[in-house]
């Protein structure tokens, strides 16, 4: 999965600024954890269609949602 090519970006440690992400077009995000290292991860999405197209792949990589989909 190309991280930028599908309008999806990973944010290890949830460090990206929400206002900046909104300014560059990422209008949605969802927080996840991964069991192997208990690391917090945020995935950013440009729109609902990008989320719908990628959520199953993100979960298949071992990520579990720790919060619902949010609007920036």
N, C-alpha and C positions, 0 to 999 in steps of 0.2 A: 504494500500500500504506500504510494507516494504521499508523504505527509502534507505537502503543499498543493499537490496536483489535484486533490479531491476536495479542496476547500476545507481542509481539516488540519489543525496544528496541535501537536502535543506540547504541554507546558509542565515539565518536570518540576515539582516543588511548588507549583501554582504561583510563579513569580511574575508573570506578565501583568502589566497594568491594564485594568478593565477598560478605562476610558480610551487608552491608546489602541487596544484591540478593536473596540467599537469603531474608532476613527478609520482603521484600515479595513473595515468590512466584516469582522468576525462578530456577529450579532448574538451568538449563543455559546454557552459553555456548559460542560458537565464535569463534575468531580468524580474521580475513581481512585481505588487503591488496587495494588497488585499483591497477591498473597505471598509471592516469593520473597519480597523485601519490605513489605508493608509501607511502601513509599506512596506519598500523595501525588496524584497526577491529575491535571486538568486538561481536557480536550476541548479545543475551540472549533466552532463550526460557523461557516458563513450564513447558513440558513437551515431550515428544517429539512429540506430535501437532502442536504449534505449529511445531516445527522442520521436520517433514515437510511441513507445509502451506506453508512460506515459503522453504525453502532454494533451490528453483529460481528463485524471483523475486529473491532476494538475488544469486545467481550471474548472473542475467540483467542485473542493474544493473552488472556488471563486477567484482564482488568474487570473489576466489579464496581458498579456505580455506588458511590457513597452519598449521592445527592441526586435530585431530579434535574432535568434540563433547565437551565436558567437563561434569562435574557440579559444581555449586557446593558 
